[in-house]
Amino acid sequence: MIAPGLFFLRRILFVGLAAAALLTAVRVAATNCPAGDAEALAWLDKMSRGIQQVSYHGVVTFQRGDDLQAMQVSHSVANGVATERLTELTGQGAEVVRVNHPLECVHPGHQLLQMGDRLQAGECGVADYYRFSVAPGELVAGRQAVRILIEPRDMYRYGYILELDRETGLLLKSAIIGRGDKVLEKFQFASLSFSPDTAADGGERLVHNAQHPHPQESRLAVGPAGLPWRIDWLPEGFTATDNPSAAEERRTFTDGLAVFSVFLEFLSGEIRPGEGVIRNGGTTSYTRGMHLGEQSILVTVIGEVPLNTARMVADSIAGCAGPC
Amino acid sequence: MSELMRESLSALMDDEANELEVERVLARIASDTDLRRVWVRYNVVHSVASGQPPTHLELDISSQVREALDGDSRGITNLRQRLVRPLASMAVAASVAATVVLGGQQLAQLEADSYDAQAIASSVSPVGMVNSLGATSVQASYGTQGMPELQPATRTAYQELARQRLHKYMQEHAEHAALNTPNGLVPFARVPRIKE
């Protein structure tokens, strides 16, 4: 029984060493941002800016495993502000609206994609964390698309396949790709029209006004403040989406393509340490009971990132004795 | 501990490690106290999640090896399945290796650092459901140190907790995703039930 075990371990070591040598060579080559990425980055720049500038409406499908949802989206731009609306056509039938979002208000995720002159200056931006390639796309909702294949450079994020409208850069179709090239979720336009939406909706439905968290936003303290805490580890390239206080129970981070949020609850009693995971499409929801010194806490990391990332972020949470 | 190590360790826990990562952990775990500490913590948490007592902490190496190779006990269905899933097999190999390097004194030390076993054994969950589901912890003797053994009910409770938290927090997460990714308001489609 022991001999095959030893043989097995030795084999692992050999394969590992060979892989190490190979990977070192690849890492060196990857440090400067390759010319192939520049074209993709230019497309992402166009896509991110286009979202603010183009008026359109259409029907979008959103697929996770066997679950298929359909929704109507509209986006209109006038007088320097954008108004957006999403109406679910399946399931709950709820509506989400964002009214009068200023065009000059560019959030951190889009700032990461809008490389502009920084691209000419030789910066790699998101290409430090993803590998890109551009391919001719097919028709999506009757529009000619260009396909951007996005592969993560580390194991902390997923891959993406984006299809953009050749003319406007509008994102027509996107898929989140997990390990083993598995499509975790997919959204795409089924129909699209580049004009402001004129359809008036008389139906009674739940309407949610989307909030506007932003790094420069002055914030009102919500609820009783908890203890100050910090996150000691984030995957490279992730930046905060707003500016929460050291005691606020939520933090959110983005690398321009992926977003995850960390929620912390201070518990009054003891908790049995452990973890629970729910995965739904590209979303991982990881809940972990642990201790910050004497204090029991419940950490939840939700986002479109692999379980590893969520676990490692939760593991790095620390309390602050002094200022964070 | 380096970031690369953390990464390898976490991947190993999920059976997602590649050969290089397994090798990395095997090579370092004997000499790196931090690495062992994190390894033990990940394993305790992971064991709870999978409803198993943290068997990797057992010092009975022969039974660990037998379990890994025969593959006929807890969670490991048969040898053939192990062989066709090489990554999983390597994770088992790695946990055997980790067991080998953990001496009795070290284990006691790590155990005390990882969490307060006494407190857990007598814990009352603030979540409520953990106890209502009948989760009980019993003390298994481990030389000088108490060792909590967690029942599968804890796993069920954590699974339920994760589901509830997803419902509670998904919308707030979507608010940020909608402003910081190229999909516009589409991230709201991930919210199980949109609230006003």
Interface residues (C-beta under 8 A of the other chain):
Chain A: M1 I2 P4 G5 F8 L9 I12 L13 V15 G16 L17 A19 A20 L23 L44 M47 S48 I51 V60 F62 Q69 M71 V73 H75 E84 R85 L86 E88 Q92 A94 V96 R98 H107 P108 G109 H110 L113 D154 M155 Y156 L162 L171 S174 R179 F187 L206 V207 H208 A210 Q211 H212 P213 H214 W233 T241 D242 R250 T252 T254 G256 L257 A258 V259 F260 S261 F263 L267 S268 G269 E270 I271 R272 P273 G274 E275 G276 V277 I278 N280 G281 T283 S285 Y286 T287 R288 G289 M290 H291 S296 L298 T300 I302 G303 E304 L307 N308 R311 M312 D315
Chain B: E3 R6 E7 S10 A11 M13 D14 E16 N18 E19 L20 V22 E23 R24 L26 V38 R41 Y42 V44 V45 H46 V48 A49 V65 R66 A68 L69 D70 S89 M90 A93 V96 A97 Y115 A119 I120 S123 V124 S125 P126 V127 V130 A135 S137 L150 T154 R155 A157 Y158 Q159 E160 L161 A162 R163 R165 L166 Y169 M170 Q171 E172 H173 E175 H176 A177 A178 L179 N180 T181 P182 N183 G184 L185 V186 P187 F188 A189 R190 R193 I194 K195 E196
